[in-house]
């Protein structure tokens, strides 16, 4: 493993296996914008890259070809005349690679979707380059990257044309988890508490590019003020480009995530249609699929909702924070909100999401890593007013962990009123399962439980520190 790459162990293993193989390799690397796709590839193959080029956002076919040719010229390739199309370009690339005397030739085509302008013939030229030449050799490692995951899925990974089954490997790069976020921030020179790292994660998620914008000379609150609430804050302006760079018809995508941001438990497809006014059909299905592929949303099925419909839930911290506090807001300081009701209302919601995205760490703490589980939130409506459960870990053993999440600076105290609330939830869930599963109340808290808490109702405790464990 490369020491300068934080985490990404499975992804590095895939890249090493490709390098060690005796065949040419065609690898697709996907992931949301700013997640570190290019950094991973360049750092891992630092000394083996023989050619790399990135597409131009909204560049014409002529500009894409010109830039590609200029990069080839810097490598010593000259054509008898200016290349006119992509077939010419890939012929020149082939000519260049044939002249290299190195054992493995790593070629990186970054932001591939931007190169594929309308009616340009880019994909067919790429297919011809791979199918007629590169795949028959034993020394080519062609790596294509793209933030527009939907394009990568349709045109490369799930292609039914000339590239069908031609990919040898694919990598879907997720954001960092808490463990790797902490390592990244320490490498930058930060010395933050678990609480502060969690707060940072709950604001901008585990996106390396965003984390790298933090200034070590400022406190976390000062950094958030500078990045989100100053006039030219980098993460204040990022939202305008985020969805537009990933998706066509980005306004429809923003409409969906805005609707989801107002409902922490998520919405069904029918509820999304009602809230956004978008038409039902294949277009909406593709939109939701693309959002999930880029880690903006997740899907789950409600514990006992009639018909068991799929529920779509927003899981992108940056989007949630931006829409709640930054967009159309006159708030001038994150620091001024610390310790106030609005802060804890937001923190409570996002800490639940943080726990949901670190279920593997919760399971490890509970000693159930080897048991298959399903994770979901649940709401019960009954004559007593109902009950809402932040996270249910439904196990195959058969047991259910009824998880409660509390993000507080000080140890959380369970008083008699809260104990009764927990017992009501326990009873409601037991009724929903018809007593077929044992239920354990599991407390996931940022600062632990107060020593004077009523603990008899709690079966397990998971600490914030536990969420920082490796996967």
C-alpha positions as CSV (number, residue, x, y, z in Angstrom):
1,X,0.0,0.0,0.0
2,X,1.2,3.5,-0.8
3,X,2.0,5.5,2.3
4,X,0.8,8.8,0.8
5,X,-2.6,7.4,0.1
6,X,-5.0,7.5,3.0
7,X,-7.3,4.4,3.2
8,X,-8.5,3.1,-0.2
9,X,-7.0,-0.3,0.6
10,X,-9.4,-2.4,-1.5
11,X,-9.0,0.1,-4.4
12,X,-5.2,-0.1,-4.2
13,X,-5.4,-3.9,-4.2
14,X,-7.5,-3.8,-7.4
15,X,-4.9,-1.5,-9.1
16,X,-2.0,-3.7,-8.0
17,X,-3.7,-6.8,-9.3
18,X,-4.2,-5.1,-12.6
19,X,-0.5,-4.1,-12.8
20,X,0.6,-7.6,-11.9
21,X,-1.5,-9.3,-14.5
22,X,-0.1,-10.6,-17.8
23,X,-2.8,-9.0,-19.9
24,X,-3.8,-5.6,-21.0
25,X,-6.3,-4.0,-18.5
26,X,-9.2,-1.7,-19.0
27,X,-10.3,-0.1,-15.7
28,X,-13.2,2.3,-15.1
29,X,-13.0,4.5,-12.0
30,X,-16.2,6.2,-10.9
31,X,-17.3,8.4,-8.0
32,X,-18.8,11.7,-7.1
33,X,-17.1,15.0,-7.9
34,X,-14.2,15.8,-5.6
35,X,-13.9,12.3,-4.0
36,X,-10.3,11.8,-5.1
37,X,-10.4,9.6,-8.2
38,X,-7.6,11.3,-10.1
39,X,-5.5,11.6,-7.0
40,X,-5.8,7.9,-6.2
41,X,-4.7,6.8,-9.8
42,X,-1.9,9.3,-10.2
43,X,-0.4,8.6,-6.7
44,X,-0.6,4.9,-7.1
45,X,0.9,4.8,-10.6
46,X,3.2,7.7,-10.0
47,X,6.1,6.3,-11.9
48,X,4.3,4.1,-14.4
49,X,2.0,6.7,-16.1
50,X,3.1,7.3,-19.7
51,X,0.2,9.4,-20.9
52,X,-2.7,11.3,-19.2
53,X,-5.3,13.7,-20.4
54,X,-8.4,15.3,-19.0
55,X,-11.6,16.3,-20.8
56,X,-12.7,19.9,-20.9
57,X,-16.0,20.8,-19.2
58,X,-18.4,21.9,-21.9
59,X,-15.6,22.0,-24.5
60,X,-16.5,21.4,-28.1
61,X,-15.3,18.4,-30.0
62,X,-12.6,20.6,-31.7
63,X,-11.3,21.8,-28.4
64,X,-11.2,18.3,-26.9
65,X,-9.3,17.0,-29.9
66,X,-6.9,20.0,-29.9
67,X,-6.0,19.6,-26.2
68,X,-5.5,15.8,-26.6
69,X,-3.2,16.3,-29.6
70,X,-1.3,19.0,-27.8
71,X,-0.6,16.6,-24.9
72,X,0.6,14.0,-27.5
73,X,2.9,16.6,-29.0
74,X,4.4,17.2,-25.6
75,X,5.2,13.5,-25.6
76,X,7.0,13.8,-29.0
77,X,4.2,12.7,-31.3
78,X,3.8,14.7,-34.5
79,X,1.2,14.1,-37.2
80,X,1.6,14.8,-40.9
81,X,-1.5,17.0,-40.6
82,X,-3.8,18.2,-37.8
83,X,-6.0,15.3,-36.5
84,X,-9.6,15.9,-37.6
85,X,-11.5,13.3,-35.5
86,X,-11.1,10.8,-32.7
87,X,-10.0,8.0,-34.9
88,X,-7.0,10.1,-35.9
89,X,-6.3,10.9,-32.2
90,X,-6.4,7.3,-31.0
91,X,-4.2,6.3,-34.0
92,X,-1.6,8.8,-32.8
93,X,-1.9,7.5,-29.2
94,X,-1.4,3.9,-30.5
95,X,1.7,5.1,-32.4
96,X,3.1,6.7,-29.3
97,X,2.6,3.7,-27.1
98,X,4.1,1.3,-29.6
99,X,7.3,3.3,-29.4
100,X,7.7,3.0,-25.6
101,X,10.1,0.4,-24.2
102,X,8.6,0.0,-20.7
103,X,7.0,-3.2,-19.3
104,X,3.6,-1.7,-18.3
105,X,2.1,1.4,-19.9
106,X,-0.5,3.2,-17.8
107,X,-2.8,5.5,-19.8
108,X,-5.2,7.8,-17.9
109,X,-8.2,9.4,-19.7
110,X,-9.8,11.6,-17.0
111,X,-13.2,13.2,-17.1
112,X,-14.1,10.9,-20.0
113,X,-17.7,12.0,-20.2
114,X,-16.7,15.5,-21.2
115,X,-14.7,14.2,-24.2
116,X,-17.9,12.5,-25.6
117,X,-19.5,15.6,-27.2
118,X,-22.7,15.1,-29.3
119,X,-22.1,13.2,-32.6
120,X,-18.3,13.3,-32.1
121,X,-17.7,9.5,-32.6
122,X,-15.6,9.4,-29.4
123,X,-17.0,6.2,-28.1
124,X,-16.7,4.3,-31.3
125,X,-13.1,5.5,-31.7
126,X,-12.3,4.4,-28.1
127,X,-13.9,1.0,-28.8
128,X,-11.8,0.6,-32.0
129,X,-8.6,1.6,-30.1
130,X,-9.2,-1.0,-27.4
131,X,-10.8,-3.8,-29.4
132,X,-8.6,-3.7,-32.5
133,X,-5.2,-3.1,-30.7
134,X,-4.8,-2.7,-27.0
135,X,-6.7,-5.8,-25.8
136,X,-4.5,-8.0,-27.9
137,X,-1.4,-6.8,-26.1
138,X,0.0,-7.6,-22.7
139,X,1.3,-4.2,-21.6
140,X,-1.5,-1.6,-21.7
141,X,-3.3,-0.4,-18.6
142,X,-6.1,1.9,-19.8
143,X,-7.8,3.8,-16.9
144,X,-10.9,5.9,-17.6
145,X,-12.3,8.2,-14.9
146,X,-15.4,10.3,-14.7
147,X,-17.5,12.1,-12.1
148,X,-20.6,11.8,-14.2
149,X,-21.4,8.3,-12.9
150,X,-24.5,8.0,-15.0
151,X,-22.6,8.5,-18.2
152,X,-19.9,6.1,-17.1
153,X,-22.5,3.4,-16.3
154,X,-24.4,3.8,-19.5
155,X,-21.5,4.2,-22.0
156,X,-18.7,2.2,-20.4
157,X,-19.6,-0.1,-17.5
158,X,-23.0,-1.3,-18.7
159,X,-22.4,-0.6,-22.4
160,X,-24.1,-3.1,-24.8
161,X,-22.1,-2.0,-27.8
162,X,-18.5,-2.4,-28.7
163,X,-17.3,-2.0,-25.1
164,X,-19.7,-4.7,-23.8
165,X,-17.8,-6.9,-21.4
166,X,-14.5,-5.3,-22.3
167,X,-13.8,-3.7,-18.9
168,X,-11.5,-5.9,-16.9
169,X,-12.1,-4.1,-13.6
170,X,-14.1,-1.2,-12.1
171,X,-13.8,0.9,-9.0
172,X,-16.5,2.9,-7.3
173,X,-14.7,5.3,-5.0
174,X,-16.8,6.3,-2.0
175,X,-16.2,9.3,0.3
176,X,-13.9,8.8,3.4
177,X,-15.4,7.3,6.5
178,X,-14.7,8.8,9.9
179,X,-11.5,6.8,10.4
180,X,-9.9,8.0,7.2
181,X,-11.2,11.5,7.7
182,X,-9.4,11.7,11.0
183,X,-6.2,10.4,9.4
184,X,-6.5,13.0,6.5
185,X,-7.0,15.9,9.0
186,X,-4.1,14.7,11.1
187,X,-1.9,14.6,8.1
188,X,-2.9,18.2,7.3
189,X,-1.8,19.2,10.8
190,X,-5.1,19.3,12.7
191,X,-5.4,18.0,16.2
192,X,-9.2,17.8,16.6
193,X,-11.2,15.8,19.1
194,X,-13.5,13.0,18.0
195,X,-16.4,15.4,18.6
196,X,-14.9,18.1,16.3
197,X,-14.1,15.6,13.5
198,X,-17.6,14.2,13.7
199,X,-19.0,17.8,13.5
200,X,-16.8,18.5,10.5
201,X,-17.9,15.3,8.8
202,X,-21.6,16.1,9.5
203,X,-21.1,19.4,7.6
204,X,-19.0,18.4,4.6
205,X,-18.9,14.6,4.6
206,X,-15.9,12.6,3.8
207,X,-15.0,14.4,0.6
208,X,-11.2,14.8,0.5
209,X,-11.3,18.0,-1.7
210,X,-13.6,19.7,0.8
211,X,-11.5,18.6,3.8
212,X,-8.3,19.8,2.1
213,X,-9.8,23.3,2.0
214,X,-9.7,23.6,5.8
215,X,-7.0,26.0,7.2
216,X,-5.0,24.7,10.1
217,X,-4.5,28.2,11.4
218,X,-8.2,28.5,12.1
219,X,-10.5,26.7,14.5
220,X,-13.2,24.4,13.0
221,X,-15.9,27.0,13.5
222,X,-13.8,29.7,11.9
223,X,-13.1,27.4,8.9
224,X,-16.9,26.8,8.5
225,X,-17.5,30.5,8.6
226,X,-14.8,31.2,6.0
227,X,-15.9,28.4,3.7
228,X,-19.7,28.6,3.9
229,X,-20.6,32.1,5.2
230,X,-18.1,34.5,3.8
231,X,-19.0,36.2,0.5
232,X,-16.5,34.2,-1.6
233,X,-16.4,31.1,0.5
234,X,-15.3,28.1,-1.5
235,X,-18.0,25.7,-0.3
236,X,-20.7,28.4,-0.6
237,X,-20.1,28.5,-4.3
238,X,-19.4,24.8,-4.8
239,X,-23.1,23.9,-4.8
240,X,-23.8,25.8,-8.0
241,X,-21.3,23.6,-9.8
242,X,-21.7,20.3,-8.0
243,X,-24.9,18.9,-9.6
244,X,-24.4,20.8,-12.9
245,X,-21.0,19.1,-13.4
246,X,-22.4,15.6,-12.8
247,X,-25.8,15.6,-14.4
248,X,-27.7,16.8,-17.4
249,X,-31.0,18.6,-16.4
250,X,-29.4,19.2,-13.0
251,X,-32.3,21.3,-11.9
252,X,-34.4,18.1,-11.7
253,X,-31.8,16.5,-9.5
254,X,-31.6,19.5,-7.2
255,X,-35.4,19.5,-6.9
256,X,-35.3,15.9,-5.7
257,X,-32.6,16.3,-3.2
258,X,-34.3,19.5,-1.9
259,X,-37.5,17.5,-1.3
260,X,-35.5,14.7,0.4
261,X,-33.6,17.2,2.6
262,X,-36.9,18.2,4.3
263,X,-37.7,14.6,5.3
264,X,-35.0,12.9,7.3
265,X,-36.5,9.5,7.0
266,X,-36.8,9.9,3.2
267,X,-39.7,9.7,0.7
268,X,-41.3,7.1,-1.5
269,X,-41.3,7.5,-5.2
270,X,-44.9,8.7,-5.2
271,X,-44.1,11.3,-2.5
272,X,-41.1,12.6,-4.5
273,X,-43.4,13.0,-7.5
274,X,-46.0,14.9,-5.4
275,X,-43.3,17.1,-3.8
276,X,-41.4,18.0,-7.0
277,X,-44.0,17.8,-9.7
278,X,-41.7,15.6,-11.8
279,X,-43.2,13.1,-14.2
280,X,-43.1,9.4,-13.3
281,X,-41.5,7.0,-15.7
282,X,-38.1,6.0,-16.9
283,X,-36.6,9.5,-16.6
284,X,-37.3,9.7,-12.9
285,X,-36.0,6.1,-12.3
286,X,-32.7,7.0,-14.0
287,X,-32.5,10.2,-12.0
288,X,-32.8,8.3,-8.7
289,X,-30.5,5.6,-9.9
290,X,-27.8,8.2,-10.8
291,X,-28.2,10.0,-7.4
292,X,-27.7,6.7,-5.6
293,X,-24.7,5.8,-7.8
294,X,-23.0,9.1,-6.8
295,X,-23.6,8.5,-3.1
296,X,-26.1,11.4,-2.7
297,X,-29.0,9.1,-1.7
298,X,-29.6,5.6,-0.4
299,X,-32.6,3.3,-0.7
300,X,-34.2,1.1,1.9
301,X,-37.5,-0.6,2.6
302,X,-39.5,0.4,5.6
303,X,-39.7,-2.2,8.4
304,X,-43.4,-2.8,8.1
305,X,-44.9,-0.3,5.7
306,X,-47.8,-1.8,3.7
307,X,-46.6,-2.9,0.3
308,X,-43.0,-2.6,1.4
309,X,-42.2,0.4,-1.0
310,X,-38.7,1.6,-1.6
311,X,-37.8,4.8,0.3
312,X,-35.2,7.2,-0.9
313,X,-33.1,9.0,1.7
314,X,-30.7,11.9,1.3
315,X,-27.3,10.9,2.7
316,X,-25.0,13.7,1.4
317,X,-23.9,15.8,4.4
318,X,-22.8,18.8,2.3
319,X,-26.1,19.0,0.4
320,X,-28.1,18.8,3.7
321,X,-26.0,21.5,5.4
322,X,-26.0,23.8,2.4
323,X,-29.8,23.6,2.0
324,X,-30.5,24.0,5.7
325,X,-28.1,26.8,6.6
326,X,-26.5,28.4,3.6
327,X,-29.0,28.6,0.7
328,X,-31.2,31.7,1.1
329,X,-29.9,32.3,4.6
330,X,-28.9,35.5,6.3
331,X,-26.9,33.7,8.9
332,X,-23.4,35.3,9.1
333,X,-21.6,33.0,11.6
334,X,-21.6,29.3,12.4
335,X,-19.8,30.2,15.6
336,X,-22.8,32.1,16.8
337,X,-25.0,29.0,16.4
338,X,-22.9,26.7,18.6
339,X,-24.8,25.4,21.6
340,X,-28.1,26.8,20.5
341,X,-31.3,24.8,19.8
342,X,-31.0,25.1,16.0
343,X,-27.5,23.6,16.2
344,X,-28.6,20.7,18.2
345,X,-31.7,20.1,16.1
346,X,-29.4,19.8,13.0
347,X,-26.8,17.8,14.9
348,X,-29.3,15.3,16.1
349,X,-30.5,14.7,12.6
350,X,-27.1,14.4,11.0
351,X,-25.6,12.3,13.8
352,X,-28.3,9.7,13.1
353,X,-27.1,9.7,9.5
354,X,-23.5,9.5,10.6
355,X,-24.3,6.4,12.6
356,X,-26.3,4.9,9.7
357,X,-23.3,5.3,7.4
358,X,-21.0,3.6,10.0
359,X,-23.1,0.6,10.7
360,X,-20.1,-1.7,10.1
361,X,-18.4,0.0,13.0
362,X,-21.5,-0.3,15.2
363,X,-21.7,-4.0,14.4
364,X,-18.0,-4.4,15.2
365,X,-18.5,-2.7,18.6
366,X,-21.5,-5.0,19.2
367,X,-19.6,-8.1,18.2
368,X,-21.9,-9.0,15.4
369,X,-19.8,-8.2,12.3
370,X,-20.3,-11.7,10.9
371,X,-24.1,-11.6,11.1
372,X,-26.0,-10.5,8.1
373,X,-28.2,-7.5,8.8
374,X,-30.6,-5.0,7.3
375,X,-30.6,-1.3,8.4
376,X,-33.5,1.1,8.3
377,X,-35.4,3.8,10.2
378,X,-38.9,3.1,11.3
379,X,-42.0,5.1,12.3
380,X,-45.0,3.6,14.0
381,X,-48.4,5.3,14.3
382,X,-50.7,4.1,17.0
383,X,-53.3,5.3,19.5
384,X,-50.5,6.3,21.9
385,X,-49.0,8.8,19.5
386,X,-46.6,6.4,17.8
387,X,-42.9,5.9,18.0
388,X,-40.0,6.9,15.8
389,X,-36.8,4.8,15.8
390,X,-33.6,6.3,14.5
391,X,-32.0,3.1,13.3
392,X,-33.0,-0.5,13.4
393,X,-30.4,-3.2,12.8
394,X,-32.5,-6.2,11.9
395,X,-30.3,-9.3,12.3
396,X,-30.5,-12.9,11.1
397,X,-29.8,-14.4,14.5
398,X,-32.8,-13.4,15.1
399,X,-32.4,-10.2,17.1
400,X,-33.1,-6.5,16.5
401,X,-30.9,-3.7,17.8
402,X,-33.1,-0.7,18.4
403,X,-30.6,2.2,18.1
404,X,-30.9,5.6,19.7
405,X,-28.4,8.3,18.7
406,X,-27.5,11.3,20.8
407,X,-24.9,14.0,19.7
408,X,-24.2,16.0,22.9
409,X,-21.0,17.7,24.1
410,X,-21.6,16.3,27.6
411,X,-22.6,12.9,28.7
412,X,-26.3,12.2,28.0
413,X,-28.6,11.6,30.9
414,X,-31.5,9.1,30.7
415,X,-34.2,10.4,33.1
416,X,-37.5,8.7,33.9
417,X,-39.3,10.5,31.1
418,X,-36.8,9.4,28.5
419,X,-36.8,5.9,29.9
420,X,-40.6,5.7,29.4
421,X,-40.1,6.9,25.8
422,X,-37.6,4.1,25.2
423,X,-39.9,1.5,26.7
424,X,-42.8,2.7,24.5
425,X,-40.6,2.3,21.4
426,X,-39.5,-1.2,22.6
427,X,-43.2,-2.2,23.0
428,X,-44.2,-0.7,19.6
429,X,-41.4,-2.6,17.8
430,X,-42.1,-5.8,19.7
431,X,-45.8,-5.5,18.6
432,X,-44.7,-4.9,15.0
433,X,-42.5,-8.0,15.0
434,X,-45.3,-10.0,16.8
435,X,-42.7,-11.0,19.4
436,X,-40.8,-13.1,16.9
437,X,-37.5,-11.3,17.6
438,X,-35.7,-10.3,20.7
439,X,-35.0,-6.6,20.9
440,X,-32.0,-4.8,22.4
441,X,-31.9,-1.1,23.0
442,X,-28.5,0.2,21.8
443,X,-27.4,3.7,22.7
444,X,-25.0,5.4,20.3
445,X,-23.8,8.6,21.9
446,X,-21.1,11.2,21.3
447,X,-20.1,11.7,24.9
448,X,-21.4,8.5,26.6
449,X,-24.1,8.2,29.3
450,X,-24.2,10.2,32.5
451,X,-23.3,8.1,35.5
452,X,-26.7,8.9,37.0
453,X,-28.6,7.7,34.0
454,X,-31.3,5.0,34.3
455,X,-29.4,2.3,32.5
456,X,-31.6,-0.8,33.1
457,X,-33.4,-0.2,29.8
458,X,-30.1,-0.1,27.8
459,X,-28.7,-3.4,26.5
460,X,-25.6,-2.0,24.7
461,X,-23.6,1.2,24.4
462,X,-21.6,2.4,21.4
463,X,-19.4,5.4,21.7
464,X,-18.4,8.0,19.2
465,X,-14.8,6.6,19.4
466,X,-16.2,3.3,18.2
467,X,-17.4,4.9,15.0
468,X,-13.8,5.8,14.2
469,X,-12.7,2.2,14.0
470,X,-11.5,0.8,10.7
471,X,-14.0,-1.1,8.5
